[in-house]
Amino acid sequence: MTLATLVLLGLFLSLGRWQWQRGEAKQDVWAEYRRDAEPIPLGTRGLADLPRYARIEVTGEFEPERQFLLDNRPHAGRPGYEVLTPFRLTNGRRLLVNRGWVPFTGYQDRLPDVALEAIGQLTLTGKVEELPVAGLPSGRAPPTLNADWPRLTTFPTHAELEQALGHSLEPRLVLLDPAMPHGYLRDWKPPGLEPARHFSYAIQWWGFAVVLLVLYFALNFRRVP
């Protein structure tokens, strides 16, 4: 019993410390994510040359004729989609702008109306972000090549998006700033658990360690009648 208690005690303390360290690391990520820095003009640089979550400024025009709807993107417990719209820069390069979240219509065969009228040249600001990645390969669904636009897709790869559009794209996308027009609901957060969740898990593991010690002493040092 003593050996088992020591092993479990070490395990619980290690797991608690691990979760606490993850919480601290995630706290730094969230602080950087929420930092309202001045946007950096993209210029001739690619999105891959900038740090993740860097706030940038780009000038060009939307190409709303070919848009994607990212499926399986819930918000506040509600199912929905995120709208990816191609944006052609003044130098001819193209990137995808995530214009925000729209709710599920209630019908699989009836996609939400995300049409965008021709606006002409404009300047946008947003954060650099990676394409979302599926936890399991079975959760992926590339955009159908012969379907009408907008095309539904789930966790597509960069190559699949390029193939569907028929031209090259920046490997990352831009999360449109909430204050910018021409978007939908944009409550952007870093992927994964919030820092507070990791801290609560750490406290739970340390709580298990305390309970284990209480049980050990109660069972081994009780008075014999």
Backbone as CSV, one residue per row, in Angstrom:
resi,resn,N_x,N_y,N_z,CA_x,CA_y,CA_z,C_x,C_y,C_z
1,MET,0.830,-1.203,0.000,0.000,0.000,0.000,0.870,1.261,0.000
2,THR,1.968,1.217,0.751,2.866,2.381,0.785,3.477,2.641,-0.581
3,LEU,3.922,1.573,-1.251,4.514,1.733,-2.575,3.494,2.280,-3.567
4,ALA,2.276,1.737,-3.550,1.238,2.214,-4.463,0.893,3.675,-4.188
5,THR,0.857,4.036,-2.892,0.556,5.425,-2.530,1.629,6.365,-3.050
6,LEU,2.899,5.980,-2.900,3.994,6.834,-3.374,3.954,7.004,-4.889
7,VAL,3.677,5.899,-5.604,3.621,5.971,-7.066,2.486,6.884,-7.516
8,LEU,1.299,6.682,-6.934,0.152,7.500,-7.317,0.338,8.949,-6.892
9,LEU,0.948,9.162,-5.744,1.175,10.521,-5.283,2.098,11.271,-6.251
10,GLY,3.182,10.602,-6.662,4.078,11.228,-7.631,3.389,11.508,-8.957
11,LEU,2.517,10.560,-9.377,1.797,10.749,-10.640,0.851,11.940,-10.558
12,PHE,0.068,12.029,-9.482,-0.887,13.131,-9.341,-0.176,14.482,-9.269
13,LEU,0.930,14.545,-8.525,1.666,15.812,-8.417,2.269,16.213,-9.764
14,SER,2.777,15.220,-10.515,3.370,15.513,-11.823,2.315,15.992,-12.813
15,LEU,1.151,15.334,-12.801,0.086,15.754,-13.711,-0.406,17.151,-13.363
16,GLY,-0.497,17.445,-12.072,-0.912,18.785,-11.674,0.083,19.840,-12.109
17,ARG,1.376,19.558,-11.945,2.398,20.514,-12.367,2.386,20.693,-13.887
18,TRP,2.176,19.576,-14.606,2.122,19.650,-16.064,0.965,20.534,-16.532
19,GLN,-0.214,20.346,-15.947,-1.363,21.162,-16.337,-1.150,22.627,-15.962
20,TRP,-0.517,22.880,-14.836,-0.264,24.268,-14.434,0.691,24.939,-15.410
21,GLN,1.723,24.228,-15.830,2.664,24.778,-16.796,1.988,25.031,-18.141
22,ARG,1.099,24.119,-18.543,0.350,24.340,-19.782,-0.540,25.573,-19.664
23,GLY,-1.130,25.765,-18.488,-1.959,26.951,-18.277,-1.152,28.233,-18.382
24,GLU,0.062,28.230,-17.811,0.910,29.415,-17.899,1.325,29.692,-19.343
25,ALA,1.672,28.611,-20.071,2.044,28.784,-21.478,0.861,29.304,-22.295
26,LYS,-0.319,28.750,-22.059,-1.507,29.203,-22.792,-1.872,30.633,-22.415
27,GLN,-1.600,31.017,-21.163,-1.858,32.387,-20.737,-1.010,33.375,-21.536
28,ASP,0.243,33.008,-21.790,1.109,33.861,-22.606,0.572,33.971,-24.033
29,VAL,0.080,32.840,-24.569,-0.472,32.851,-25.929,-1.697,33.752,-26.002
30,TRP,-2.576,33.640,-25.024,-3.787,34.459,-25.026,-3.466,35.929,-24.857
31,ALA,-2.449,36.235,-24.031,-2.059,37.634,-23.860,-1.532,38.213,-25.168
32,GLU,-0.722,37.423,-25.892,-0.213,37.871,-27.182,-1.344,37.986,-28.197
33,TYR,-2.290,37.065,-28.142,-3.398,37.065,-29.089,-4.274,38.307,-28.905
34,ARG,-4.481,38.683,-27.644,-5.371,39.810,-27.358,-4.672,41.159,-27.422
35,ARG,-3.369,41.149,-27.605,-2.633,42.416,-27.658,-3.052,43.178,-28.911
36,ASP,-3.530,44.388,-28.714,-4.053,45.196,-29.817,-2.916,46.015,-30.413
37,ALA,-2.043,45.319,-31.161,-0.890,45.988,-31.753,-1.298,46.718,-33.024
38,GLU,-0.481,47.678,-33.403,-0.705,48.377,-34.668,-0.514,47.399,-35.828
39,PRO,-1.396,47.428,-36.813,-1.255,46.476,-37.930,0.013,46.741,-38.741
40,ILE,0.620,45.649,-39.202,1.837,45.719,-39.998,1.457,45.597,-41.477
41,PRO,1.824,46.543,-42.317,1.557,46.371,-43.759,2.260,45.116,-44.278
42,LEU,1.529,44.277,-44.983,2.094,43.017,-45.458,3.188,43.240,-46.486
43,GLY,2.983,44.177,-47.398,3.989,44.458,-48.413,4.244,43.247,-49.295
44,THR,5.514,42.977,-49.543,5.896,41.856,-50.402,6.124,40.567,-49.614
45,ARG,5.984,40.621,-48.299,6.202,39.431,-47.494,5.027,38.473,-47.622
46,GLY,5.287,37.194,-47.379,4.223,36.208,-47.335,3.721,36.043,-45.911
47,LEU,2.527,35.489,-45.763,1.986,35.276,-44.420,2.847,34.309,-43.609
48,ALA,3.526,33.388,-44.303,4.376,32.426,-43.605,5.611,33.089,-43.007
49,ASP,5.955,34.298,-43.463,7.131,34.998,-42.951,6.844,35.751,-41.656
50,LEU,5.577,35.840,-41.262,5.194,36.610,-40.080,4.848,35.684,-38.925
51,PRO,4.970,36.171,-37.686,4.579,35.345,-36.536,3.083,35.050,-36.562
52,ARG,2.739,33.911,-36.012,1.319,33.586,-35.890,0.647,34.613,-34.979
53,TYR,-0.551,35.016,-35.325,-1.365,36.013,-34.635,-0.873,37.438,-34.865
54,ALA,0.109,37.633,-35.750,0.525,39.001,-36.068,-0.650,39.742,-36.706
55,ARG,-0.828,40.987,-36.325,-1.909,41.806,-36.889,-1.357,42.539,-38.104
56,ILE,-1.992,42.333,-39.255,-1.461,42.871,-40.501,-2.500,43.734,-41.205
57,GLU,-2.007,44.453,-42.206,-2.852,45.301,-43.047,-2.593,44.929,-44.499
58,VAL,-3.665,44.661,-45.238,-3.536,44.278,-46.648,-4.488,45.125,-47.482
59,THR,-4.082,45.378,-48.715,-4.902,46.154,-49.644,-5.148,45.323,-50.899
60,GLY,-6.384,45.308,-51.330,-6.768,44.531,-52.510,-8.272,44.527,-52.645
61,GLU,-8.804,43.450,-53.204,-10.254,43.342,-53.351,-10.703,41.896,-53.188
62,PHE,-11.904,41.739,-52.640,-12.488,40.418,-52.471,-12.836,39.823,-53.832
63,GLU,-12.800,38.480,-53.881,-13.295,37.733,-55.030,-14.433,36.834,-54.536
64,PRO,-15.629,37.414,-54.363,-16.715,36.704,-53.689,-17.391,35.629,-54.522
65,GLU,-16.986,35.488,-55.787,-17.644,34.477,-56.621,-17.305,33.062,-56.158
66,ARG,-16.157,32.889,-55.501,-15.713,31.569,-55.060,-15.364,31.630,-53.581
67,GLN,-16.303,31.188,-52.767,-16.100,31.203,-51.329,-16.230,29.782,-50.770
68,PHE,-15.661,29.592,-49.598,-15.749,28.314,-48.896,-16.501,28.515,-47.577
69,LEU,-17.215,27.458,-47.192,-17.846,27.412,-45.874,-17.189,26.293,-45.071
70,LEU,-16.480,26.671,-44.011,-15.870,25.675,-43.125,-16.953,25.083,-42.238
71,ASP,-17.161,23.792,-42.379,-18.204,23.110,-41.608,-17.661,22.702,-40.238
72,ASN,-18.590,22.318,-39.347,-18.238,21.859,-37.997,-17.458,22.921,-37.217
73,ARG,-17.958,24.148,-37.255,-17.342,25.243,-36.508,-18.377,25.801,-35.532
74,PRO,-18.591,25.133,-34.397,-19.614,25.591,-33.452,-19.199,26.875,-32.739
75,HIS,-20.207,27.605,-32.294,-19.985,28.809,-31.493,-21.036,28.871,-30.402
76,ALA,-20.579,28.947,-29.145,-21.482,28.997,-27.992,-22.467,27.832,-28.006
77,GLY,-21.994,26.668,-28.421,-22.835,25.480,-28.440,-23.740,25.351,-29.644
78,ARG,-23.693,26.290,-30.553,-24.542,26.254,-31.741,-23.721,25.830,-32.949
79,PRO,-24.272,24.966,-33.817,-23.537,24.560,-35.026,-23.525,25.686,-36.047
80,GLY,-22.487,25.689,-36.862,-22.419,26.721,-37.888,-21.200,26.566,-38.768
81,TYR,-20.910,27.619,-39.511,-19.823,27.616,-40.487,-18.978,28.881,-40.305
82,GLU,-17.755,28.825,-40.836,-16.937,30.024,-40.971,-16.744,30.296,-42.463
83,VAL,-16.823,31.551,-42.839,-16.826,31.957,-44.246,-15.419,32.369,-44.666
84,LEU,-14.865,31.652,-45.650,-13.550,31.969,-46.194,-13.722,32.567,-47.579
85,THR,-13.246,33.802,-47.736,-13.403,34.513,-49.000,-12.032,34.850,-49.572
86,PRO,-11.765,34.508,-50.834,-10.480,34.891,-51.448,-10.340,36.414,-51.530
87,PHE,-9.107,36.862,-51.326,-8.797,38.295,-51.374,-7.554,38.467,-52.236
88,ARG,-7.675,39.200,-53.343,-6.553,39.403,-54.262,-5.849,40.699,-53.928
89,LEU,-4.567,40.594,-53.600,-3.773,41.762,-53.253,-3.439,42.573,-54.500
90,THR,-2.972,43.780,-54.277,-2.647,44.655,-55.409,-1.494,44.116,-56.243
91,ASN,-0.648,43.250,-55.649,0.457,42.663,-56.414,0.079,41.343,-57.079
92,GLY,-1.216,40.969,-57.019,-1.693,39.777,-57.702,-1.754,38.532,-56.843
93,ARG,-1.087,38.520,-55.694,-1.155,37.344,-54.824,-2.543,37.246,-54.193
94,ARG,-2.901,36.020,-53.792,-4.204,35.799,-53.190,-4.052,35.140,-51.819
95,LEU,-4.959,35.498,-50.926,-5.044,34.865,-49.618,-6.513,34.696,-49.259
96,LEU,-6.769,33.902,-48.237,-8.136,33.695,-47.770,-8.379,34.536,-46.522
97,VAL,-9.509,35.215,-46.507,-9.924,36.002,-45.349,-11.097,35.287,-44.684
98,ASN,-10.934,34.982,-43.406,-12.031,34.397,-42.631,-12.928,35.549,-42.187
99,ARG,-14.120,35.625,-42.788,-15.024,36.750,-42.517,-15.938,36.501,-41.321
100,GLY,-15.786,35.359,-40.647,-16.550,35.149,-39.435,-17.487,33.953,-39.501
101,TRP,-18.296,33.843,-38.458,-19.155,32.677,-38.227,-20.595,32.992,-38.584
102,VAL,-21.250,32.018,-39.242,-22.686,32.103,-39.538,-23.349,30.830,-39.023
103,PRO,-24.590,30.919,-38.541,-25.245,29.736,-37.961,-25.714,28.744,-39.021
104,PHE,-25.863,27.511,-38.581,-26.423,26.452,-39.420,-27.889,26.752,-39.695
105,THR,-28.309,26.565,-40.938,-29.677,26.923,-41.328,-30.725,25.920,-40.857
106,GLY,-30.287,24.745,-40.425,-31.229,23.704,-40.046,-31.443,22.669,-41.122
107,TYR,-30.880,22.908,-42.308,-31.022,21.982,-43.426,-29.647,21.746,-44.044
108,GLN,-29.284,20.468,-44.212,-27.975,20.137,-44.772,-27.835,20.604,-46.213
109,ASP,-28.941,20.629,-46.947,-28.878,20.987,-48.364,-29.181,22.464,-48.616
110,ARG,-29.257,23.254,-47.550,-29.543,24.681,-47.703,-28.467,25.473,-46.971
111,LEU,-27.461,25.912,-47.709,-26.358,26.649,-47.109,-26.747,28.102,-46.869
112,PRO,-26.149,28.747,-45.897,-26.471,30.157,-45.632,-26.032,31.058,-46.785
113,ASP,-26.722,32.154,-46.926,-26.413,33.114,-47.981,-25.256,33.997,-47.505
114,VAL,-24.102,33.840,-48.125,-22.923,34.635,-47.756,-22.465,35.485,-48.936
115,ALA,-23.385,35.802,-49.828,-23.040,36.572,-51.026,-22.469,37.928,-50.630
116,LEU,-21.521,38.381,-51.416,-20.861,39.666,-51.163,-20.787,40.418,-52.483
117,GLU,-21.375,41.598,-52.507,-21.357,42.391,-53.729,-19.945,42.902,-54.007
118,ALA,-19.693,43.195,-55.261,-18.392,43.737,-55.645,-18.175,45.079,-54.950
119,ILE,-17.061,45.187,-54.258,-16.784,46.378,-53.453,-15.685,47.223,-54.073
120,GLY,-14.792,46.593,-54.800,-13.634,47.304,-55.309,-12.490,47.235,-54.317
121,GLN,-11.495,48.043,-54.541,-10.293,47.978,-53.710,-10.557,48.545,-52.323
122,LEU,-10.036,47.861,-51.308,-10.180,48.300,-49.931,-9.000,47.778,-49.122
123,THR,-8.854,48.314,-47.930,-7.787,47.920,-47.016,-8.395,47.222,-45.815
124,LEU,-7.876,46.029,-45.510,-8.356,45.226,-44.395,-7.257,45.055,-43.364
125,THR,-7.684,44.820,-42.121,-6.758,44.446,-41.055,-7.266,43.161,-40.408
126,GLY,-6.338,42.345,-39.936,-6.698,41.086,-39.295,-5.464,40.373,-38.775
127,LYS,-5.688,39.218,-38.171,-4.608,38.443,-37.579,-4.258,37.243,-38.455
128,VAL,-2.977,36.947,-38.508,-2.490,35.789,-39.251,-2.800,34.525,-38.455
129,GLU,-3.375,33.538,-39.118,-3.738,32.297,-38.442,-3.513,31.108,-39.373
130,GLU,-3.313,29.941,-38.762,-3.164,28.708,-39.521,-4.538,28.175,-39.928
131,LEU,-4.555,27.325,-40.944,-5.781,26.600,-41.268,-6.110,25.647,-40.124
132,PRO,-7.378,25.501,-39.748,-7.727,24.554,-38.675,-7.397,23.124,-39.085
133,VAL,-6.976,22.329,-38.113,-6.557,20.954,-38.367,-7.482,20.008,-37.613
134,ALA,-7.887,18.925,-38.266,-8.781,17.942,-37.645,-8.007,17.069,-36.676
135,GLY,-8.672,16.693,-35.574,-8.054,15.786,-34.626,-7.914,14.382,-35.187
136,LEU,-8.861,13.964,-36.042,-8.840,12.653,-36.669,-8.955,12.821,-38.182
137,PRO,-8.231,12.009,-38.956,-8.336,12.119,-40.415,-9.757,11.909,-40.925
138,SER,-10.542,11.109,-40.211,-11.912,10.848,-40.660,-12.795,12.079,-40.561
139,GLY,-12.354,13.096,-39.816,-13.146,14.315,-39.685,-12.945,15.310,-40.805
140,ARG,-12.096,14.975,-41.802,-11.802,15.875,-42.894,-12.726,15.628,-44.084
141,ALA,-13.004,16.706,-44.806,-13.778,16.596,-46.043,-13.324,17.713,-46.975
142,PRO,-12.570,17.398,-48.035,-12.099,18.444,-48.949,-13.266,19.042,-49.721
143,PRO,-13.101,20.257,-50.245,-14.180,20.845,-51.050,-14.420,20.044,-52.324
144,THR,-15.683,19.855,-52.637,-16.041,19.127,-53.849,-15.720,19.977,-55.073
145,LEU,-15.017,19.384,-56.036,-14.516,20.159,-57.160,-15.599,20.542,-58.158
146,ASN,-16.670,19.774,-58.250,-17.698,20.069,-59.250,-18.965,20.649,-58.638
147,ALA,-18.888,21.142,-57.406,-20.074,21.689,-56.741,-20.199,23.181,-57.026
148,ASP,-21.392,23.701,-56.753,-21.607,25.143,-56.886,-20.911,25.866,-55.738
149,TRP,-20.771,27.172,-55.931,-20.184,28.013,-54.887,-21.296,28.656,-54.073
150,PRO,-21.074,28.853,-52.771,-19.894,28.494,-51.968,-19.808,26.983,-51.754
151,ARG,-18.581,26.494,-51.575,-18.357,25.066,-51.421,-18.095,24.709,-49.960
152,LEU,-18.767,23.650,-49.544,-18.657,23.188,-48.162,-17.404,22.325,-48.006
153,THR,-16.693,22.515,-46.912,-15.494,21.732,-46.643,-15.258,21.655,-45.143
154,THR,-14.549,20.617,-44.730,-14.237,20.431,-43.315,-12.741,20.168,-43.169
155,PHE,-12.045,21.046,-42.477,-10.609,20.932,-42.236,-9.845,20.646,-43.539
156,PRO,-9.971,21.504,-44.544,-9.251,21.272,-45.806,-7.766,21.570,-45.652
157,THR,-6.970,21.005,-46.545,-5.549,21.335,-46.589,-5.341,22.517,-47.541
158,HIS,-4.173,23.096,-47.460,-3.839,24.218,-48.341,-3.893,23.794,-49.806
159,ALA,-3.365,22.598,-50.106,-3.355,22.116,-51.487,-4.774,21.892,-52.004
160,GLU,-5.671,21.400,-51.164,-7.051,21.166,-51.594,-7.772,22.476,-51.900
161,LEU,-7.504,23.501,-51.130,-8.122,24.800,-51.393,-7.591,25.397,-52.700
162,GLU,-6.293,25.264,-52.925,-5.721,25.759,-54.168,-6.305,25.026,-55.372
163,GLN,-6.461,23.712,-55.232,-7.008,22.929,-56.340,-8.444,23.352,-56.641
164,ALA,-9.227,23.608,-55.605,-10.618,24.003,-55.812,-10.713,25.384,-56.467
165,LEU,-9.830,26.298,-56.075,-9.872,27.650,-56.632,-9.213,27.734,-58.003
166,GLY,-8.246,26.860,-58.260,-7.558,26.879,-59.541,-6.412,27.865,-59.616
167,HIS,-5.957,28.368,-58.479,-4.793,29.262,-58.465,-4.126,29.184,-57.096
168,SER,-2.949,29.770,-57.001,-2.165,29.671,-55.772,-2.737,30.560,-54.671
169,LEU,-2.466,30.133,-53.421,-2.935,30.852,-52.252,-1.809,30.939,-51.231
170,GLU,-1.884,31.950,-50.374,-0.988,31.998,-49.224,-1.300,30.809,-48.316
171,PRO,-0.280,30.203,-47.699,-0.522,28.996,-46.894,-1.295,29.239,-45.605
172,ARG,-1.378,30.470,-45.179,-2.161,30.815,-43.999,-3.346,31.668,-44.415
173,LEU,-4.198,31.979,-43.438,-5.334,32.849,-43.724,-5.312,34.044,-42.771
174,VAL,-6.239,34.963,-42.972,-6.343,36.167,-42.155,-7.701,36.181,-41.479
175,LEU,-7.696,36.352,-40.149,-8.933,36.500,-39.384,-9.319,37.969,-39.409
176,LEU,-10.405,38.284,-40.065,-10.824,39.672,-40.226,-11.111,40.298,-38.863
177,ASP,-10.558,41.478,-38.622,-10.781,42.171,-37.355,-12.273,42.375,-37.106
178,PRO,-12.728,42.240,-35.848,-14.156,42.427,-35.550,-14.688,43.800,-35.933
179,ALA,-13.832,44.823,-35.922,-14.303,46.173,-36.244,-14.432,46.418,-37.742
180,MET,-13.904,45.510,-38.566,-13.950,45.707,-40.009,-15.332,45.350,-40.559
181,PRO,-15.776,46.041,-41.626,-17.061,45.686,-42.245,-16.938,44.431,-43.107
182,HIS,-18.059,44.044,-43.707,-18.138,42.928,-44.658,-17.883,41.573,-43.989
183,GLY,-18.194,41.449,-42.694,-17.974,40.187,-42.001,-19.186,39.766,-41.192
184,TYR,-19.026,38.651,-40.519,-20.087,38.091,-39.678,-19.586,38.047,-38.232
185,LEU,-20.119,37.171,-37.420,-19.728,37.103,-36.022,-18.258,36.709,-35.922
186,ARG,-17.465,37.517,-35.210,-16.023,37.281,-35.126,-15.569,37.372,-33.668
187,ASP,-15.805,36.317,-32.941,-15.358,36.220,-31.548,-14.106,35.343,-31.534
188,TRP,-13.016,35.878,-32.079,-11.812,35.069,-32.283,-11.141,34.712,-30.966
189,LYS,-10.704,33.454,-30.882,-9.950,32.962,-29.728,-8.881,31.999,-30.230
190,PRO,-7.768,31.864,-29.494,-6.777,30.853,-29.873,-7.387,29.459,-29.762
191,PRO,-6.959,28.515,-30.579,-7.499,27.152,-30.487,-7.093,26.484,-29.182
192,GLY,-7.873,25.484,-28.777,-7.556,24.744,-27.560,-8.297,25.293,-26.348
193,LEU,-7.946,24.750,-25.196,-8.602,25.121,-23.947,-8.133,26.485,-23.470
194,GLU,-8.992,27.148,-22.711,-8.605,28.409,-22.091,-7.634,28.150,-20.944
195,PRO,-6.801,29.140,-20.577,-5.853,28.938,-19.476,-6.518,28.506,-18.178
196,ALA,-7.690,29.065,-17.868,-8.360,28.728,-16.612,-8.714,27.243,-16.525
197,ARG,-9.003,26.629,-17.672,-9.323,25.205,-17.657,-8.109,24.381,-17.241
198,HIS,-6.931,24.744,-17.748,-5.719,24.023,-17.368,-5.427,24.203,-15.875
199,PHE,-5.615,25.415,-15.365,-5.379,25.641,-13.940,-6.351,24.831,-13.078
200,SER,-7.611,24.741,-13.522,-8.584,23.962,-12.754,-8.247,22.476,-12.777
201,TYR,-7.750,21.980,-13.914,-7.327,20.581,-13.979,-6.141,20.329,-13.050
202,ALA,-5.218,21.283,-12.973,-4.071,21.134,-12.078,-4.530,21.035,-10.633
203,ILE,-5.465,21.890,-10.254,-5.974,21.857,-8.869,-6.681,20.536,-8.601
204,GLN,-7.383,20.000,-9.577,-8.044,18.707,-9.397,-7.032,17.591,-9.145
205,TRP,-5.944,17.570,-9.929,-4.932,16.534,-9.719,-4.296,16.667,-8.343
206,TRP,-4.008,17.877,-7.919,-3.437,18.060,-6.584,-4.448,17.714,-5.503
207,GLY,-5.727,17.933,-5.794,-6.766,17.511,-4.853,-6.803,15.994,-4.695
208,PHE,-6.606,15.274,-5.808,-6.532,13.810,-5.726,-5.349,13.384,-4.850
209,ALA,-4.225,14.119,-4.946,-3.058,13.786,-4.119,-3.376,13.963,-2.639
210,VAL,-4.102,15.025,-2.293,-4.476,15.248,-0.891,-5.409,14.154,-0.405
211,VAL,-6.394,13.792,-1.211,-7.322,12.720,-0.831,-6.583,11.409,-0.636
212,LEU,-5.618,11.138,-1.523,-4.831,9.909,-1.405,-4.072,9.857,-0.083
213,LEU,-3.476,10.956,0.322,-2.750,10.995,1.592,-3.687,10.812,2.779
214,VAL,-4.841,11.434,2.709,-5.824,11.290,3.799,-6.261,9.836,3.936
215,LEU,-6.530,9.181,2.821,-6.941,7.776,2.870,-5.808,6.896,3.392
216,TYR,-4.590,7.175,2.983,-3.452,6.362,3.422,-3.286,6.423,4.938
217,PHE,-3.284,7.624,5.484,-3.094,7.760,6.938,-4.305,7.247,7.703
218,ALA,-5.502,7.420,7.127,-6.697,6.921,7.821,-6.712,5.405,7.897
219,LEU,-6.199,4.735,6.845,-6.224,3.278,6.816,-5.049,2.653,7.573
220,ASN,-3.948,3.355,7.682,-2.756,2.746,8.268,-2.480,3.183,9.692
221,PHE,-3.132,4.229,10.164,-2.848,4.715,11.515,-4.102,4.784,12.372
222,ARG,-5.139,4.034,11.986,-6.335,4.002,12.829,-6.072,3.136,14.062
223,ARG,-6.706,3.459,15.090,-6.522,2.725,16.345,-7.220,1.368,16.281
224,VAL,-6.523,0.337,16.779,-7.076,-0.995,16.806,-7.794,-1.205,18.145
225,PRO,-9.072,-1.536,18.170,-9.796,-1.710,19.456,-9.285,-2.918,20.220
